[in-house]
Amino acid sequence: MKNGDARGNLWSIVLAGGDGVRTKEFIRRWLGYEKPKQYCTFVGSRSMFQHTLDRAAKLTPWERVVVVAARHHQHEVWNQLDSRPTSMILFQPKNVDTAAGIFLPLTYILARDPLATVVIYPSDHFISPEGSFLSAVNQAVQGSRDLGGRPVLLAATPDRLDLEYGWIKPGRLLAQSGTAAIHAVERFIEKPDEATAREARASGSLWNTMVLAAKGTQLWSLGWKCFPDMMSRFERLKGTIDTTEQLRVIEEIYEDLPRWNFSSHLLQCAPDRLAVMEMKDVLWSDWGNPERILSSLENIGGRPAYVEDPRPFLYVG
């Protein structure tokens, strides 16, 4: 399989830890059993997780593709790797939202490569065409480097109102990366009401895709600004990596770790230290609910066929 460019310090983080609560019934009706959406094959012959892995590996070598997933999904993860030589798979003891899911792999990356630039990829997003998306990621990486490692968020052009998406209002122009303009972030708007969403769209606000490129140390610094208690725990983990103590420390970290959301608790905490770049010619959707899944599939001429009698049992991995 074609691998990414081995030069530089670029790493990929693939987020695959969600349980897909809002899509459980939809997938149960479709497959006949429950399965987290990122491990389902909606398009072609690969699951969303596999699509995301293969995208990441086109920009970074496999040894710098890091997967973070839920421990109770590990059978699914190992099975779906399917000979992909990803060298670092991290299993969270429990789901405590997205901040821990990002800073756990970042702890390992910075322990190995203090100069790392990272790209964060959620694994439950529909993206087409892939080439345009990867071009945008490359531009975001270069833009982040030109801005001293500043986190650059990729944003999608809204084609409708969506009250569940996070919206970003771009501010002043900071840099030009290829054909892409990179702007300061003026404001984050999380899950607006209808009037606020209409105003946001009319004023040029964009959808936050949560795909992000940044210098690892810049993200680490933002973590300390926004949730120092959590970061002190991951600092302790950093000192135990590759020792017999690391698994015990991870268990202790997650035992009573508060739930922190990366978007609402970090991005909104420090908008002045972030940047945003609009993706062009990319169809993007966060498949967080059945309506978005069906809408995207209909756009490309497909739709899942439902089983007639779904079996009433839980996720079987």
C-alpha positions as CSV (number, residue, x, y, z in Angstrom):
1,M,0.0,0.0,0.0
2,K,1.3,3.4,-0.9
3,N,2.9,5.1,2.1
4,G,3.3,8.7,3.2
5,D,6.4,10.8,2.8
6,A,9.0,9.6,5.4
7,R,10.7,13.0,5.7
8,G,9.9,15.6,8.3
9,N,8.2,15.2,11.7
10,L,4.5,14.8,10.5
11,W,2.4,12.4,12.6
12,S,-1.3,11.4,12.2
13,I,-3.8,10.7,15.0
14,V,-6.8,8.7,14.1
15,L,-9.7,9.1,16.5
16,A,-11.8,5.9,16.7
17,G,-13.0,5.8,20.3
18,G,-16.7,6.8,19.9
19,D,-19.6,4.4,20.6
20,G,-21.9,6.2,18.1
21,V,-24.9,6.4,20.5
22,R,-27.2,8.3,18.1
23,T,-26.7,5.9,15.2
24,K,-27.0,2.7,17.2
25,E,-30.7,2.0,16.3
26,F,-30.1,3.0,12.6
27,I,-27.2,0.6,12.3
28,R,-29.0,-2.2,14.2
29,R,-31.9,-1.9,11.7
30,W,-29.4,-2.0,8.8
31,L,-27.0,-4.7,9.9
32,G,-29.2,-6.6,12.3
33,Y,-26.8,-5.9,15.2
34,E,-25.1,-2.9,16.9
35,K,-21.7,-1.8,15.7
36,P,-20.0,1.6,16.1
37,K,-20.4,3.5,12.9
38,Q,-16.7,4.1,12.3
39,Y,-16.3,0.3,11.9
40,C,-19.1,0.0,9.4
41,T,-18.7,-0.2,5.6
42,F,-21.1,2.3,4.0
43,V,-19.1,3.1,0.8
44,G,-17.0,0.6,-1.2
45,S,-15.3,-2.3,0.5
46,R,-13.7,-0.4,3.4
47,S,-15.1,0.8,6.7
48,M,-14.9,4.5,7.7
49,F,-12.1,3.6,10.0
50,Q,-10.1,1.9,7.2
51,H,-10.8,4.9,4.9
52,T,-9.4,7.2,7.5
53,L,-6.3,5.1,8.1
54,D,-5.5,4.9,4.4
55,R,-5.9,8.7,4.0
56,A,-3.6,9.3,6.9
57,A,-1.0,6.9,5.5
58,K,-0.9,8.9,2.2
59,L,0.7,11.8,4.1
60,T,2.6,10.1,6.9
61,P,4.5,6.8,7.0
62,W,2.7,4.0,8.9
63,E,5.1,4.1,11.8
64,R,3.8,7.7,12.5
65,V,0.1,6.8,12.2
66,V,-1.3,6.6,15.8
67,V,-4.8,5.1,16.5
68,V,-6.7,5.8,19.7
69,A,-9.8,3.6,20.3
70,A,-11.9,2.2,23.1
71,R,-10.7,-0.9,24.8
72,H,-14.0,-2.7,24.3
73,H,-13.6,-2.2,20.6
74,Q,-10.1,-3.8,20.4
75,H,-11.2,-6.9,18.6
76,E,-12.8,-4.8,15.9
77,V,-9.7,-2.6,15.6
78,W,-7.2,-5.5,15.3
79,N,-9.5,-7.2,12.7
80,Q,-9.9,-4.0,10.6
81,L,-6.2,-3.2,10.5
82,D,-6.1,-6.0,8.0
83,S,-2.3,-6.1,7.5
84,R,-1.9,-2.3,7.8
85,P,1.4,-1.9,9.6
86,T,0.3,0.8,12.0
87,S,2.8,0.7,14.9
88,M,0.9,2.5,17.7
89,I,-2.6,1.5,18.8
90,L,-3.7,3.0,22.1
91,F,-6.8,1.7,23.9
92,Q,-8.6,4.0,26.3
93,P,-10.0,2.2,29.5
94,K,-13.2,4.2,29.1
95,N,-14.6,7.0,27.0
96,V,-14.2,10.4,28.7
97,D,-14.8,12.5,25.6
98,T,-12.5,13.9,23.0
99,A,-9.9,15.8,24.9
100,A,-8.4,12.7,26.6
101,G,-8.7,10.9,23.2
102,I,-6.4,13.5,21.7
103,F,-3.9,14.1,24.5
104,L,-3.3,10.4,25.2
105,P,-1.8,9.8,21.7
106,L,-0.1,13.2,21.8
107,T,1.7,12.2,25.0
108,Y,3.2,9.2,23.2
109,I,4.1,11.2,20.1
110,L,5.9,14.0,22.0
111,A,7.8,11.5,24.0
112,R,9.2,10.1,20.8
113,D,9.4,13.2,18.7
114,P,9.4,16.6,20.5
115,L,9.4,18.4,17.2
116,A,6.3,16.6,15.9
117,T,3.6,18.3,13.8
118,V,0.3,16.3,14.1
119,V,-2.8,16.0,12.0
120,I,-6.0,14.9,13.8
121,Y,-8.5,12.8,11.9
122,P,-11.9,11.8,13.3
123,S,-12.7,8.4,11.8
124,D,-16.5,8.9,11.4
125,H,-16.6,11.6,8.8
126,F,-17.6,11.2,5.1
127,I,-15.2,12.9,2.8
128,S,-15.2,13.2,-1.0
129,P,-13.1,13.5,-3.1
130,E,-10.2,12.3,-1.2
131,G,-7.6,14.0,-3.3
132,S,-9.0,17.5,-2.7
133,F,-9.2,16.7,1.0
134,L,-5.6,15.6,1.3
135,S,-4.5,18.7,-0.7
136,A,-6.3,20.8,1.9
137,V,-4.6,18.9,4.8
138,N,-1.3,19.5,3.2
139,Q,-2.0,23.2,3.0
140,A,-3.1,23.3,6.6
141,V,0.1,21.6,7.7
142,Q,2.2,24.1,5.7
143,G,0.1,26.9,7.0
144,S,0.6,25.8,10.6
145,R,4.4,25.6,10.1
146,D,4.4,29.1,8.5
147,L,2.6,30.4,11.6
148,G,5.1,28.9,14.1
149,G,3.0,25.7,14.7
150,R,-0.3,27.4,15.4
151,P,-3.2,25.0,15.2
152,V,-5.0,25.3,11.9
153,L,-8.6,23.9,11.8
154,L,-10.1,22.7,8.5
155,A,-13.6,24.1,8.0
156,A,-16.3,23.1,5.5
157,T,-18.5,25.5,3.6
158,P,-22.1,25.1,4.9
159,D,-24.8,24.2,2.4
160,R,-27.7,24.3,4.9
161,L,-28.4,25.1,8.5
162,D,-27.3,22.4,10.9
163,L,-27.9,23.1,14.6
164,E,-25.7,20.3,15.8
165,Y,-22.5,21.3,14.1
166,G,-19.9,23.6,15.6
167,W,-19.5,26.8,13.5
168,I,-16.4,29.0,13.2
169,K,-16.4,32.7,12.2
170,P,-13.1,33.5,10.4
171,G,-11.3,36.7,11.4
172,R,-8.4,38.6,9.8
173,L,-6.1,37.0,7.2
174,L,-3.0,35.4,8.8
175,A,-1.3,33.7,5.9
176,Q,-1.6,32.2,2.5
177,S,-0.8,28.5,2.0
178,G,-0.8,27.6,-1.7
179,T,-4.2,28.6,-2.9
180,A,-5.7,28.5,0.6
181,A,-6.3,31.5,2.9
182,I,-5.7,31.0,6.6
183,H,-7.6,33.3,8.9
184,A,-7.6,34.0,12.6
185,V,-10.6,32.6,14.5
186,E,-13.0,35.4,15.5
187,R,-15.5,33.2,17.3
188,F,-16.7,29.6,17.9
189,I,-20.4,28.8,17.9
190,E,-21.3,25.4,19.4
191,K,-24.7,24.0,18.5
192,P,-26.5,27.3,17.8
193,D,-30.3,27.9,17.8
194,E,-31.8,28.4,14.4
195,A,-31.6,32.2,14.5
196,T,-27.9,32.1,15.5
197,A,-27.1,29.5,12.8
198,R,-28.8,31.7,10.1
199,E,-26.8,34.7,11.2
200,A,-23.6,32.6,11.3
201,R,-24.1,31.3,7.8
202,A,-25.0,34.8,6.4
203,S,-21.9,36.3,8.0
204,G,-19.6,33.7,6.3
205,S,-19.1,31.3,9.3
206,L,-18.0,27.8,8.5
207,W,-18.5,24.3,9.9
208,N,-15.8,23.0,12.2
209,T,-14.6,19.6,10.8
210,M,-12.3,18.9,13.8
211,V,-9.6,18.0,11.4
212,L,-6.6,19.9,12.7
213,A,-2.9,20.4,11.9
214,A,-0.6,21.8,14.6
215,K,2.8,21.6,16.2
216,G,2.5,19.1,19.0
217,T,4.0,21.4,21.6
218,Q,1.5,24.1,20.7
219,L,-1.4,21.8,21.4
220,W,0.3,20.7,24.6
221,S,0.5,24.3,25.7
222,L,-3.1,24.8,25.0
223,G,-4.0,21.8,27.0
224,W,-2.2,23.3,30.0
225,K,-4.1,26.5,29.6
226,C,-7.5,24.9,29.4
227,F,-7.4,21.9,31.7
228,P,-4.2,21.8,33.8
229,D,-5.4,19.0,36.0
230,M,-5.7,16.6,33.1
231,M,-2.4,17.6,31.6
232,S,-0.5,17.0,34.8
233,R,-1.7,13.4,34.6
234,F,-0.5,13.0,31.1
235,E,2.8,14.6,32.0
236,R,3.2,11.8,34.6
237,L,2.4,9.2,31.9
238,K,5.1,10.7,29.6
239,G,7.7,9.6,32.1
240,T,6.6,6.0,32.2
241,I,6.3,5.3,28.4
242,D,8.0,2.1,27.3
243,T,8.3,1.0,30.9
244,T,6.3,-1.6,32.9
245,E,4.5,1.2,34.7
246,Q,2.7,2.8,31.7
247,L,-0.4,0.6,31.7
248,R,-0.9,1.1,35.4
249,V,-0.5,4.8,35.1
250,I,-3.1,4.9,32.2
251,E,-5.6,3.1,34.4
252,E,-5.0,5.5,37.2
253,I,-5.4,8.5,34.9
254,Y,-8.7,7.3,33.5
255,E,-10.2,6.1,36.8
256,D,-11.6,9.5,37.8
257,L,-10.7,11.7,34.8
258,P,-13.4,14.4,34.2
259,R,-15.1,14.5,30.8
260,W,-13.5,17.3,28.7
261,N,-14.6,18.0,25.1
262,F,-11.8,19.1,22.9
263,S,-14.1,21.5,20.9
264,S,-16.1,23.2,23.6
265,H,-13.5,23.1,26.4
266,L,-10.3,23.7,24.5
267,L,-11.0,25.4,21.1
268,Q,-13.5,27.8,22.7
269,C,-11.1,28.4,25.6
270,A,-8.4,29.9,23.4
271,P,-9.7,31.1,20.0
272,D,-7.0,33.8,19.8
273,R,-4.3,31.0,19.5
274,L,-6.0,29.2,16.6
275,A,-6.5,29.6,12.9
276,V,-9.0,28.3,10.4
277,M,-8.8,27.3,6.7
278,E,-11.8,26.7,4.5
279,M,-11.7,23.5,2.4
280,K,-12.6,24.0,-1.3
281,D,-14.2,21.4,-3.5
282,V,-14.7,18.9,-0.7
283,L,-17.9,17.2,0.3
284,W,-17.8,16.7,4.0
285,S,-20.2,15.4,6.6
286,D,-19.9,14.3,10.2
287,W,-21.9,11.1,10.3
288,G,-23.2,11.7,13.8
289,N,-26.8,11.0,13.0
290,P,-28.8,8.8,10.6
291,E,-30.1,11.7,8.6
292,R,-26.6,12.9,7.6
293,I,-25.6,9.3,6.7
294,L,-28.6,8.9,4.4
295,S,-28.2,12.3,2.9
296,S,-24.5,11.7,2.0
297,L,-25.2,8.3,0.6
298,E,-28.1,9.6,-1.6
299,N,-25.8,12.3,-2.9
300,I,-23.5,9.6,-4.2
301,G,-26.3,7.2,-5.3
302,G,-26.3,4.7,-2.5
303,R,-28.4,3.7,0.5
304,P,-28.1,0.8,2.9
305,A,-30.7,-2.0,2.7
306,Y,-32.3,-2.8,6.1
307,V,-32.6,-6.3,7.4
308,E,-36.3,-7.4,7.9
309,D,-36.0,-8.6,11.5
310,P,-33.1,-7.0,13.4
311,R,-31.8,-9.2,16.1
312,P,-32.0,-7.6,19.6
313,F,-28.5,-8.1,20.9
314,L,-25.7,-5.6,21.6
315,Y,-22.4,-4.9,19.9
316,V,-20.6,-8.1,19.1
317,G,-17.3,-6.8,17.7
